[in-house]
C-alpha cells in the first residue's frame, strides 16, 4: 500500500467487552479496574526544602513530584533565597574572592532553572546556568495552541518569573521576554561530585565547574535524541504524548520502533487519529511483544478491544482502552518498516521507504520517539538516591520490617506460634510478658489500676502502637497537605481511632465496670449481651466494643462465637448490610475505609508518606481482588458457624 493511501475506516459501534457481559467482571470493574492503575514514577529523593542527601545540592521543578508551572518557578526562586540568606550568615569569603569558584551552578534552563537564575541575578550571585538542548524545552514541546492552566490561580510564585498567558505560544513568548537577560551556557552536565566544601559539576567535553551550591532543574524528560533532518525544529514536532484525543482526525507521524513509538501510535489511533508509524529497521526488536500484538490488532480492526492499562514508556502518560469512553473512535495505523524521515515541512513530511522510494505524506504533527537519556542517570552518577528504586537497601529494609511484623503478630497472639506444631516454642528472649504490670495498680477502680490491667494484655500494646502511628503520621499529613478536605478526613480517622478504638474499650468501659456501672439494672442486662462476664482481665469482654466501628468481617469474633450473641448479630448485620451500603450509595466506595475504618486510617496516614514504596500497576490492582476471595471465605465460615449453632452434624 502506498503511504498516502490511508485506509478509510467506517466508525464502528463499540463492541461488547467481557466486563459488560460477565457479572463477576462487571463487579471487578466497579470495585477496582474501571480506572487506570497508577504506577510510582521514579524521582530523586528530595526533601520538602528541595535539598538532597548531598549538602549544597538542590532539586527543583517537576522532578520534585509536582508538575505545575507556578510551583516549579516558586521552588527555583525559594532555593536561591535560602542560599542568599545562608551566604549572608556565613563567615566564608564570597566566591569572587576564591578564584573560579561560583556561588551557584544551575543545571537546566526550564521554568524552575530560569526562575532561580533571575533570583540569583537580582541578588548579585556569581552563577552559571547550563542547558543541554533549548530553554523551556518542556513547554516548547507542548502541542500547538495547547491551553496551559497556571494553577493554583490565586498563587503568586516567589521570585520575578510570573505567568499570565494560558495558551502555549503566548506563554512561551511571555517567559522568554522575562528571561531575555539570562544567557544559558549550552552544555550537558554529566554528574556532580563533592570535594570537601566544594561541588564539582562535570561537563561533557568541557572543563568542570566548581561551585558552593548546585540547583538541578532538568525536568523529567531528559535529553532526547534528534532525527537531524530539515524541519525538525518546527513547533509541530514533539517527543512526549500528553493527550491523544487532541489528535483525533489528524494526520500524525510517529518515528521510532520502541514501546514509546508503539504506545503513542496505539493511543492516537484509538482516539481517531490517522497514524503513520515509521521505523528505520525492517522489523521490531525492542518493544514488548504485547505492544506489537496490540498494534497488529488495531491495524486489522480500528475498533478492536485493545487495552493498554499501564504504558511501558514514561513518555506516554495516558492509559488506553475502555477508560476513554466517548473519546474512543476508529483511527488508522499505516506501518512503514525500513523507512526513514527525510524532511519535515509545515503541512507534510517526506519519508523514504524500504525500497528507496520517496513519499510525501500529509501531516499535522510529528512525534520523534527515538530514545533519550533519562534524567535519573544523572542522579545515579551523582550519588543522589532515587525514590522507588528497589536496590539492596530496599530489600534488606523490607525483610527487616517483615520480620518485625511477624514478631509483633505472634507475640500479640501468644498461643498461635507455628513452631508449637513441631515442638519449637516461641523464643523466651522475644517473649516479654506484660502480665506482671497488673501488680502496679492494686485498685482497679483507679485510672492507674485500670490501665495496669489493660496493659497486662498483649493486644493493648498493639492497639497503642497502632493508635500512636495513626496520630503521629496523621498530624504530619495535615501539616504537609494543608487542605480542608485532608484536615477533616485525617481528624475523623484520628479521633475514631483514639476514642472508640482505644480509649473506650481499654479505659472507659473497664473503669465504668470496676465502679459497678454494669452490676445491676438495665445496664447489666445490656452489658451481659455485649460484654460477657469472664474470669480474666477486667472481668468482662470489653474488647468486643471494637465491633462498634469495625464491621463484620473486619472483627469476626462478635459473630463467630460459640453461641449466638444476638445483640452483636443485629449490630453487625445493620453495619455490613444496611449502614455501609447506604453510605457507599450516598458518598462513594471510599466513605468507610477513607473516613472511619482503622485499616483505612493507617493507609491514609502512615501510607501517605510510604505508599510509593509499595508495588503498583494493573497486576497489583487486580491482586486487590484477593480481598473478595477472603470475603467469600468469611461467608463460608459464617454458614458453618450458623450450622454449628443449629447442631448440624457435618458442621
C-alpha positions as CSV (number, residue, x, y, z in Angstrom):
1,X,0.0,0.0,0.0
2,X,1.3,3.4,-0.9
3,X,1.9,5.5,2.2
4,X,-0.5,8.2,1.2
5,X,-3.3,5.7,0.6
6,X,-4.6,5.6,4.1
7,X,-7.4,3.1,4.6
8,X,-10.8,4.6,5.0
9,X,-12.5,3.1,8.1
10,X,-16.1,3.4,9.0
11,X,-16.7,4.4,12.6
12,X,-17.9,1.2,14.1
13,X,-20.1,0.7,17.1
14,X,-18.0,-0.3,20.2
15,X,-18.3,-4.0,20.7
16,X,-19.4,-5.7,23.9
17,X,-16.4,-6.2,26.2
18,X,-16.0,-9.1,28.7
19,X,-16.7,-6.6,31.5
20,X,-20.1,-5.8,30.0
21,X,-21.2,-9.5,29.8
22,X,-19.7,-11.3,32.8
23,X,-21.3,-10.3,36.1
24,X,-18.1,-11.1,38.0
25,X,-16.1,-8.9,35.6
26,X,-18.6,-6.1,36.0
27,X,-18.3,-6.3,39.7
28,X,-14.5,-6.3,39.5
29,X,-14.6,-3.4,37.2
30,X,-16.9,-1.4,39.5
31,X,-14.7,-2.2,42.5
32,X,-11.2,-1.8,41.2
33,X,-10.4,-1.8,37.5
34,X,-12.6,0.8,36.0
35,X,-9.9,3.4,36.4
36,X,-6.3,3.1,35.1
37,X,-3.9,1.6,37.7
38,X,-1.3,4.2,38.5
39,X,2.4,3.5,38.9
40,X,5.0,5.2,41.1
41,X,7.2,7.5,39.0
42,X,10.8,7.2,39.9
43,X,12.1,10.5,41.1
44,X,15.1,11.7,43.0
45,X,14.8,11.6,46.8
46,X,14.2,15.3,47.6
47,X,13.3,16.8,51.0
48,X,10.5,19.3,51.5
49,X,13.0,22.2,51.4
50,X,14.3,20.9,48.0
51,X,17.6,19.7,49.5
52,X,19.1,16.3,48.8
53,X,21.5,13.9,50.6
54,X,24.4,15.8,49.1
55,X,24.9,19.1,51.1
56,X,24.5,22.1,48.8
57,X,22.7,20.2,46.0
58,X,19.0,21.1,45.5
59,X,16.4,19.7,43.1
60,X,13.6,22.0,41.8
61,X,10.8,21.9,39.3
62,X,8.7,18.9,38.3
63,X,11.4,16.5,39.5
64,X,10.1,17.3,43.0
65,X,6.9,15.5,42.0
66,X,4.6,18.5,41.3
67,X,4.4,19.2,37.6
68,X,2.9,22.7,37.9
69,X,4.5,25.8,36.4
70,X,3.9,28.0,39.4
71,X,5.3,25.5,41.8
72,X,8.3,25.0,39.6
73,X,9.1,28.7,39.4
74,X,8.4,29.1,43.1
75,X,10.8,26.2,44.0
76,X,13.7,27.7,42.0
77,X,13.3,31.2,43.5
78,X,12.9,29.9,47.1
79,X,16.1,27.8,46.9
80,X,18.1,30.8,45.8
81,X,16.6,32.9,48.5
82,X,17.7,30.3,51.0
83,X,21.2,30.3,49.5
84,X,21.4,34.1,49.7
85,X,20.3,34.0,53.4
86,X,22.9,31.4,54.3
87,X,25.6,33.3,52.4
88,X,24.9,36.4,54.4
89,X,25.1,34.5,57.7
90,X,28.3,32.6,56.7
91,X,31.8,33.7,57.6
92,X,33.2,32.2,54.5
93,X,34.5,34.5,51.8
94,X,32.3,35.2,48.7
95,X,33.1,33.2,45.6
96,X,34.6,36.2,43.8
97,X,37.4,36.0,46.3
98,X,38.1,32.3,45.6
99,X,39.2,32.2,42.0
100,X,36.9,30.2,39.7
101,X,34.6,29.1,42.5
102,X,31.0,30.1,41.7
103,X,28.2,30.8,44.3
104,X,25.8,28.7,42.2
105,X,25.6,26.5,39.2
106,X,22.0,25.9,37.8
107,X,21.6,22.9,35.6
108,X,18.6,23.2,33.3
109,X,17.1,26.3,31.8
110,X,13.4,25.4,32.2
111,X,10.9,27.2,34.3
112,X,12.5,26.4,37.7
113,X,16.0,26.9,36.5
114,X,15.2,30.3,34.9
115,X,13.3,31.4,38.0
116,X,16.4,30.5,40.0
117,X,18.6,32.4,37.6
118,X,16.5,35.6,37.8
119,X,16.7,35.4,41.6
120,X,20.4,34.8,41.6
121,X,21.0,37.7,39.2
122,X,18.9,40.0,41.4
123,X,21.0,39.1,44.4
124,X,24.3,39.5,42.6
125,X,25.3,35.9,43.0
126,X,28.2,34.7,40.9
127,X,26.5,31.9,38.9
128,X,26.2,30.0,35.6
129,X,23.2,28.2,34.1
130,X,23.6,25.2,31.9
131,X,21.2,23.9,29.3
132,X,21.7,20.8,27.1
133,X,19.0,21.5,24.4
134,X,16.9,24.7,24.5
135,X,15.5,26.9,27.2
136,X,11.9,26.0,28.3
137,X,12.0,22.8,26.1
138,X,9.2,21.1,28.1
139,X,6.7,23.9,27.3
140,X,8.0,24.3,23.8
141,X,7.2,20.6,23.3
142,X,3.6,21.0,24.2
143,X,1.1,20.7,21.3
144,X,0.4,23.9,19.3
145,X,-2.1,26.2,20.9
146,X,-2.4,23.9,23.9
147,X,-4.2,25.6,26.9
148,X,-1.9,25.7,29.8
149,X,-3.7,26.1,33.1
150,X,-1.4,28.0,35.6
151,X,-2.8,26.5,38.8
152,X,-3.3,27.4,41.5
153,X,-5.0,30.5,40.1
154,X,-4.6,32.7,43.2
155,X,-1.0,31.7,43.8
156,X,1.8,34.2,43.2
157,X,5.2,32.3,42.9
158,X,8.2,33.6,44.7
159,X,10.7,35.5,42.5
160,X,10.3,37.5,39.4
161,X,9.1,34.9,36.9
162,X,5.3,35.2,36.6
163,X,2.6,33.6,34.4
164,X,-0.4,35.4,32.9
165,X,-0.9,33.8,29.4
166,X,-2.8,30.5,29.3
167,X,-2.0,29.2,25.9
168,X,1.3,27.7,24.8
169,X,2.6,30.3,22.3
170,X,1.8,33.5,24.2
171,X,3.1,31.8,27.4
172,X,6.4,30.9,25.7
173,X,6.8,34.5,24.4
174,X,5.9,35.8,27.9
175,X,8.5,33.8,29.8
176,X,11.2,34.4,27.1
177,X,10.7,38.1,27.4
178,X,11.0,38.0,31.2
179,X,14.3,36.0,31.0
180,X,15.9,37.7,28.0
181,X,18.8,38.9,30.1
182,X,19.6,35.3,31.2
183,X,22.0,33.6,28.7
184,X,22.3,29.9,29.4
185,X,25.6,28.1,28.6
186,X,24.8,25.3,26.1
187,X,26.4,22.3,27.8
188,X,25.4,18.9,29.2
189,X,26.2,18.3,32.8
190,X,27.4,14.7,33.4
191,X,27.4,14.4,37.2
192,X,28.1,16.3,40.5
193,X,30.9,15.4,42.8
194,X,31.5,16.9,46.3
195,X,35.2,17.6,47.1
196,X,35.3,18.9,50.6
197,X,33.2,22.1,50.8
198,X,33.1,22.5,47.0
199,X,30.9,20.9,44.4
200,X,32.3,20.0,41.0
201,X,30.0,19.8,38.1
202,X,31.5,17.6,35.3
203,X,30.5,18.8,31.9
204,X,30.7,16.8,28.6
205,X,33.7,17.8,26.5
206,X,34.4,20.9,28.7
207,X,36.3,21.7,31.9
208,X,34.4,21.1,35.1
209,X,32.8,23.9,37.1
210,X,33.3,24.5,40.8
211,X,30.5,25.9,42.9
212,X,29.4,26.2,46.5
213,X,25.8,25.2,45.6
214,X,24.1,23.4,42.7
215,X,20.5,23.6,41.7
216,X,19.2,20.9,39.4
217,X,16.1,21.8,37.3
218,X,16.5,19.4,34.4
219,X,12.8,18.2,34.4
220,X,11.6,14.7,33.9
221,X,12.2,14.5,30.1
222,X,16.0,14.1,29.9
223,X,18.0,14.6,26.7
224,X,16.1,13.4,23.6
225,X,17.8,12.1,20.5
226,X,17.4,14.0,17.3
227,X,16.5,13.0,13.8
228,X,18.9,15.6,12.4
229,X,16.6,16.3,9.4
230,X,15.4,19.7,8.0
231,X,12.3,20.9,9.7
232,X,12.8,19.1,13.0
233,X,12.8,22.3,14.9
234,X,9.2,23.2,13.9
235,X,6.6,23.7,16.6
236,X,4.6,20.6,15.5
237,X,7.4,18.2,16.4
238,X,7.2,16.6,19.9
239,X,8.8,13.9,21.9
240,X,6.2,13.2,24.5
241,X,2.5,12.4,24.3
242,X,0.3,14.2,26.8
243,X,-3.3,13.9,25.5
244,X,-4.0,11.6,22.5
245,X,-7.6,12.9,22.0
246,X,-6.1,16.2,20.7
247,X,-5.0,14.3,17.6
248,X,-8.4,12.9,16.6
249,X,-9.0,13.1,12.8
250,X,-5.4,14.4,12.3
251,X,-2.5,13.1,10.2
252,X,0.2,12.1,12.7
253,X,3.7,10.8,12.0
254,X,5.3,8.7,14.8
255,X,9.0,7.9,14.4
256,X,10.6,5.0,16.3
257,X,10.4,1.3,17.0
258,X,10.3,1.0,20.7
259,X,7.5,0.9,23.3
260,X,7.2,4.8,23.2
261,X,6.5,4.8,19.5
262,X,4.1,1.9,19.5
263,X,2.1,3.1,22.5
264,X,1.9,6.6,21.0
265,X,0.6,5.2,17.8
266,X,-2.0,3.0,19.6
267,X,-3.2,5.9,21.8
268,X,-3.7,8.3,18.9
269,X,-5.3,5.7,16.7
270,X,-7.7,4.8,19.4
271,X,-8.8,8.4,19.6
272,X,-9.5,8.6,15.9
273,X,-6.1,9.8,14.6
274,X,-4.5,8.7,11.3
275,X,-1.1,7.5,12.2
276,X,1.9,6.7,10.0
277,X,4.5,4.8,12.0
278,X,8.0,5.0,10.6
279,X,10.8,2.8,11.8
280,X,14.3,2.6,10.2
281,X,14.7,-1.2,10.7
282,X,12.9,-3.9,8.7
283,X,11.3,-5.5,11.9
284,X,10.6,-4.7,15.5
285,X,13.0,-6.0,18.1
286,X,12.8,-3.6,21.1
287,X,9.1,-3.3,22.0
288,X,7.2,-5.6,24.3
289,X,5.5,-8.4,22.4
290,X,2.1,-7.4,23.8
291,X,2.5,-3.9,22.3
292,X,3.3,-5.4,18.9
293,X,0.3,-7.7,19.2
294,X,-2.0,-4.7,20.1
295,X,-0.6,-2.7,17.2
296,X,-1.4,-5.5,14.7
297,X,-4.9,-5.8,16.1
298,X,-5.6,-2.1,15.6
299,X,-4.2,-2.2,12.1
300,X,-6.6,-5.1,11.3
301,X,-9.6,-3.7,13.2
302,X,-9.6,0.0,14.3
303,X,-12.2,-0.7,16.9
304,X,-10.5,-3.7,18.3
305,X,-10.8,-4.2,22.1
306,X,-7.2,-3.1,22.8
307,X,-6.3,-2.1,26.4
308,X,-3.0,-0.5,27.5
309,X,-3.6,-0.2,31.2
310,X,0.0,0.6,32.0
311,X,2.1,2.2,29.3
312,X,5.7,0.8,29.4
313,X,7.0,4.1,28.3
314,X,7.1,7.0,30.7
315,X,6.8,9.3,27.6
316,X,3.2,8.2,27.1
317,X,1.2,9.3,30.1
318,X,-2.3,8.1,29.2
319,X,-3.8,4.6,29.7
320,X,-5.8,3.4,26.7
321,X,-8.9,1.4,26.3
322,X,-12.4,1.5,28.0
323,X,-11.3,4.4,30.1
324,X,-11.6,6.7,27.0
325,X,-15.4,6.5,26.9
326,X,-16.8,8.8,24.2
327,X,-13.3,9.7,23.0
328,X,-12.7,6.1,21.7
329,X,-13.0,6.4,17.9
330,X,-11.8,4.5,14.9
331,X,-8.5,5.7,13.6
332,X,-5.9,4.0,11.4
333,X,-2.2,3.0,11.5
334,X,0.0,2.8,8.4
335,X,3.2,0.9,9.3
336,X,6.3,1.7,7.3
337,X,9.2,-0.5,8.4
338,X,12.7,0.0,7.0
339,X,11.9,3.7,6.3
340,X,13.4,7.0,7.3
341,X,12.3,10.6,7.6
342,X,13.9,12.9,5.0
343,X,12.3,16.2,5.7
344,X,9.5,17.8,7.9
345,X,7.5,20.6,6.4
346,X,4.6,22.7,7.7
347,X,1.8,20.6,6.1
348,X,3.6,17.3,5.1
349,X,6.6,15.1,5.6
350,X,8.9,13.3,3.2
351,X,9.7,9.6,4.0
352,X,12.0,7.3,2.2
353,X,10.6,3.7,2.3
354,X,12.5,0.4,2.4
355,X,12.8,0.4,-1.4
356,X,14.3,3.9,-1.6
357,X,11.1,5.5,-2.9
358,X,10.2,8.9,-1.7
359,X,6.7,9.6,-0.3
360,X,5.1,12.9,0.6
361,X,2.6,12.4,3.3
362,X,0.1,15.0,4.6
363,X,1.0,15.8,8.2
364,X,0.0,18.0,11.1
365,X,2.0,16.6,14.0
366,X,5.3,14.6,14.4
367,X,6.3,12.5,17.4
368,X,10.0,11.6,17.5
369,X,10.1,8.6,19.9
370,X,13.6,7.5,19.1
371,X,15.2,7.4,22.5
372,X,16.7,9.6,25.2
373,X,19.0,9.7,28.1
374,X,16.7,9.6,31.1
375,X,17.4,12.3,33.8
376,X,17.6,9.7,36.5
377,X,21.0,8.5,35.1
378,X,22.4,11.9,36.1
379,X,21.2,11.5,39.7
380,X,22.6,7.9,39.9
381,X,26.0,9.1,38.6
382,X,25.9,11.9,41.2
383,X,25.1,9.6,44.1
384,X,21.6,11.0,44.7
385,X,19.1,8.3,45.7
386,X,16.1,7.6,43.5
387,X,12.8,7.2,45.3
388,X,11.1,4.0,44.3
389,X,14.2,2.1,43.2
390,X,14.5,-1.4,44.7
391,X,18.1,-1.8,45.5
392,X,19.8,-4.0,48.1
393,X,19.0,-1.5,50.9
394,X,15.3,-1.6,49.9
395,X,15.1,-5.4,50.0
396,X,17.0,-5.5,53.4
397,X,14.7,-2.9,54.9
398,X,11.6,-4.8,53.6
399,X,13.0,-8.1,55.1
400,X,13.6,-6.4,58.5
401,X,10.2,-4.8,58.5
402,X,8.5,-8.1,57.6
403,X,10.3,-9.8,60.5
404,X,9.2,-7.1,62.8
405,X,5.6,-7.5,61.8
406,X,6.0,-11.3,62.1
407,X,7.2,-10.9,65.7
408,X,4.5,-8.4,66.6
409,X,1.8,-10.7,65.3
410,X,3.0,-13.8,67.0
411,X,3.8,-12.0,70.3
412,X,0.4,-10.5,70.4
413,X,-1.3,-13.8,69.5
414,X,0.7,-15.6,72.2
415,X,-0.6,-19.1,71.6
416,X,-0.6,-19.1,67.8
417,X,3.0,-19.9,67.0
418,X,3.7,-22.3,64.1
419,X,6.7,-23.7,65.9
420,X,4.5,-25.3,68.5
421,X,3.4,-27.8,65.9
422,X,6.9,-29.2,65.7
423,X,7.8,-28.7,69.4
424,X,9.8,-25.4,69.0
425,X,8.4,-22.9,71.5
426,X,8.4,-19.1,70.9
427,X,11.9,-17.9,72.0
428,X,11.8,-16.5,75.5
429,X,14.0,-13.6,74.7
430,X,11.4,-12.5,72.1
431,X,8.5,-13.0,74.5
432,X,8.4,-10.3,77.2
433,X,5.4,-10.9,79.5
434,X,3.3,-7.8,80.2
435,X,1.0,-9.5,82.7
436,X,3.4,-8.6,85.6
437,X,2.3,-5.0,85.1
438,X,-1.1,-5.8,86.6
439,X,0.6,-5.7,90.1
440,X,1.5,-2.0,89.6
441,X,-2.1,-0.8,90.1
442,X,-3.7,-2.6,93.0
443,X,-7.0,-0.9,92.9
444,X,-8.8,-1.4,89.5
445,X,-11.2,1.5,90.3
446,X,-8.4,4.0,89.8
447,X,-7.3,5.1,86.3
448,X,-3.8,3.7,87.0
449,X,-5.3,0.4,88.2
450,X,-7.5,0.1,85.1
451,X,-4.5,0.9,82.8
452,X,-2.4,-1.7,84.6
453,X,-4.9,-4.4,83.9
454,X,-5.3,-3.3,80.3
455,X,-1.5,-3.1,79.9
456,X,-1.2,-6.7,81.1
457,X,-2.7,-7.8,77.8
458,X,-0.5,-8.1,74.8
459,X,-3.2,-6.7,72.5
460,X,-3.1,-3.4,74.5
461,X,0.4,-2.6,73.1
462,X,-0.6,-3.5,69.6
463,X,-3.6,-1.1,69.8
464,X,-1.4,1.6,71.5
465,X,1.2,1.3,68.8
466,X,-1.4,1.4,66.1
467,X,-3.1,4.4,67.5
468,X,0.2,6.2,68.0
469,X,1.2,5.7,64.4
470,X,-2.1,7.0,63.1
471,X,-1.9,10.0,65.4
472,X,1.7,11.0,64.6
473,X,1.5,10.4,60.9
474,X,-1.9,12.0,60.8
475,X,-0.6,15.2,62.3
476,X,2.3,15.1,59.8
477,X,-0.1,14.6,56.9
478,X,-2.3,17.6,58.0
479,X,0.8,19.8,58.2
480,X,2.1,18.6,54.9
481,X,-1.0,18.7,52.8
482,X,-2.7,21.8,54.3
483,X,-6.1,21.3,52.6
484,X,-9.5,21.4,54.2
485,X,-10.5,18.0,52.9
486,X,-7.4,16.3,54.1
487,X,-7.6,18.0,57.5
488,X,-11.2,16.9,58.1
489,X,-10.6,13.4,56.8
490,X,-7.5,12.9,58.9
491,X,-9.1,14.3,62.0
492,X,-12.0,12.0,61.6
493,X,-9.7,9.0,61.3
494,X,-7.6,10.0,64.2
495,X,-10.5,10.7,66.6
496,X,-12.2,7.5,65.7
497,X,-9.0,5.5,66.3
498,X,-8.2,7.3,69.6
499,X,-11.7,7.3,71.2
500,X,-13.9,4.3,70.2
501,X,-11.0,2.2,69.1
502,X,-8.7,2.7,72.1
503,X,-9.9,4.8,75.0
504,X,-13.4,3.3,75.0
505,X,-12.6,-0.4,75.2
506,X,-9.2,-0.1,77.0
507,X,-10.1,2.6,79.6
508,X,-13.7,4.0,79.8
509,X,-15.7,0.7,79.7
510,X,-13.4,-1.1,82.2
511,X,-13.4,1.9,84.5
512,X,-17.2,2.0,84.4
513,X,-17.3,-1.7,85.1
514,X,-14.9,-1.5,88.1
515,X,-17.2,1.3,89.6
516,X,-20.2,-1.1,89.4
517,X,-22.0,0.6,86.5
518,X,-22.7,-2.8,84.9
519,X,-23.6,-4.6,88.2
520,X,-27.4,-4.2,88.1
521,X,-30.5,-3.0,86.2
522,X,-30.7,-2.4,82.5
523,X,-27.1,-1.6,82.2
524,X,-26.1,-5.1,83.5
525,X,-28.5,-6.7,81.0
526,X,-27.1,-4.8,78.1
527,X,-23.5,-5.4,79.3
528,X,-24.3,-9.2,79.5
529,X,-25.4,-9.1,75.9
530,X,-22.5,-7.1,74.6
531,X,-19.6,-7.8,77.0
532,X,-20.0,-11.3,78.6
533,X,-18.5,-11.9,82.1
534,X,-15.2,-13.7,82.0
535,X,-12.5,-14.7,84.6
536,X,-9.6,-12.8,83.1
537,X,-8.6,-9.2,82.6
538,X,-11.3,-6.7,83.6
539,X,-13.9,-9.4,84.2
540,X,-15.9,-8.6,81.0
541,X,-15.0,-8.8,77.3
542,X,-14.9,-5.1,76.8
543,X,-12.6,-5.7,73.7
544,X,-15.8,-6.6,71.8
545,X,-16.5,-2.8,71.8
546,X,-14.1,-2.6,68.8
547,X,-17.1,-4.0,66.9
548,X,-19.0,-0.7,67.2
549,X,-16.6,0.6,64.5
550,X,-15.0,-2.5,62.9
551,X,-17.9,-4.1,61.0
552,X,-18.1,-7.8,60.2
553,X,-15.9,-9.4,58.9
554,X,-13.2,-7.0,60.0
555,X,-13.9,-8.2,63.5
556,X,-15.2,-11.7,63.2
557,X,-15.2,-12.7,66.9
558,X,-18.5,-11.0,67.7
559,X,-20.2,-13.2,65.1
560,X,-18.0,-16.3,65.2
561,X,-18.8,-17.1,68.8
562,X,-19.6,-20.5,70.4
563,X,-23.2,-19.4,70.8
564,X,-25.3,-16.7,69.1
565,X,-24.8,-13.2,70.6
566,X,-27.9,-11.7,69.2
567,X,-27.1,-8.1,70.1
568,X,-23.9,-8.3,68.1
569,X,-25.5,-10.2,65.3
570,X,-28.0,-7.4,64.9
571,X,-25.3,-4.7,65.1
572,X,-23.1,-6.4,62.6
573,X,-26.0,-7.0,60.2
574,X,-27.0,-3.4,60.3
575,X,-23.4,-2.2,59.8
576,X,-22.4,-4.5,57.0
577,X,-25.7,-4.9,55.1
578,X,-27.5,-1.6,55.7
579,X,-25.5,1.3,57.0
580,X,-22.3,0.9,55.0
581,X,-24.1,0.2,51.7
582,X,-26.2,3.3,52.3
583,X,-23.1,5.4,53.0
584,X,-21.5,4.0,49.8
585,X,-24.6,4.8,47.8
586,X,-24.6,8.3,49.1
587,X,-20.9,9.2,49.3
588,X,-19.0,6.6,47.3
589,X,-16.9,3.4,47.9
590,X,-14.3,5.2,50.0
591,X,-16.5,6.6,52.7
592,X,-16.0,3.8,55.2
593,X,-12.3,3.0,54.5
594,X,-11.3,6.6,54.0
595,X,-13.2,8.2,56.9
596,X,-13.9,5.6,59.6
597,X,-12.1,2.3,59.4
598,X,-8.8,1.8,61.2
599,X,-7.3,0.0,58.2
600,X,-8.0,3.0,56.0
601,X,-6.7,5.2,58.8
602,X,-3.3,3.5,58.6
603,X,-3.4,3.8,54.8
604,X,-4.2,7.5,54.8
605,X,-1.7,8.5,57.5
606,X,1.4,6.2,57.6
607,X,0.7,5.2,54.0
608,X,0.6,8.8,52.8
609,X,4.4,9.1,53.2
610,X,5.3,5.5,52.3
611,X,2.8,4.2,49.7
612,X,5.2,4.9,46.9
613,X,7.4,2.1,48.2
614,X,4.7,-0.5,47.5
615,X,4.1,-2.3,44.3
616,X,1.8,-0.5,41.8
617,X,0.2,-1.3,38.4
618,X,-2.6,-3.3,36.8
619,X,-1.5,-6.6,38.2
620,X,-1.4,-5.3,41.7
621,X,-4.7,-3.6,41.2
622,X,-6.2,-6.9,40.3
623,X,-4.5,-8.6,43.2
624,X,-6.7,-6.4,45.4
625,X,-9.5,-8.9,44.5
626,X,-7.9,-11.3,46.9
627,X,-9.9,-9.4,49.5
628,X,-13.1,-10.5,47.8
629,X,-11.9,-14.1,48.0
630,X,-11.3,-13.6,51.7
631,X,-14.8,-12.1,52.0
632,X,-16.2,-15.2,50.2
633,X,-14.3,-17.4,52.7
634,X,-15.8,-15.4,55.6
635,X,-19.3,-16.0,54.3
636,X,-18.5,-19.7,54.0
637,X,-17.3,-19.7,57.6
638,X,-20.5,-17.8,58.6
639,X,-22.6,-20.6,57.1
640,X,-20.6,-23.2,59.0
641,X,-20.9,-21.2,62.2
642,X,-24.7,-20.9,61.9
643,X,-24.8,-24.7,61.1
644,X,-22.8,-25.3,64.3
645,X,-25.2,-23.2,66.4
646,X,-28.0,-25.4,64.9
647,X,-26.0,-28.5,65.9
648,X,-25.8,-29.8,62.3
649,X,-23.6,-32.9,62.4
650,X,-21.4,-32.0,59.4
651,X,-20.6,-28.6,60.9
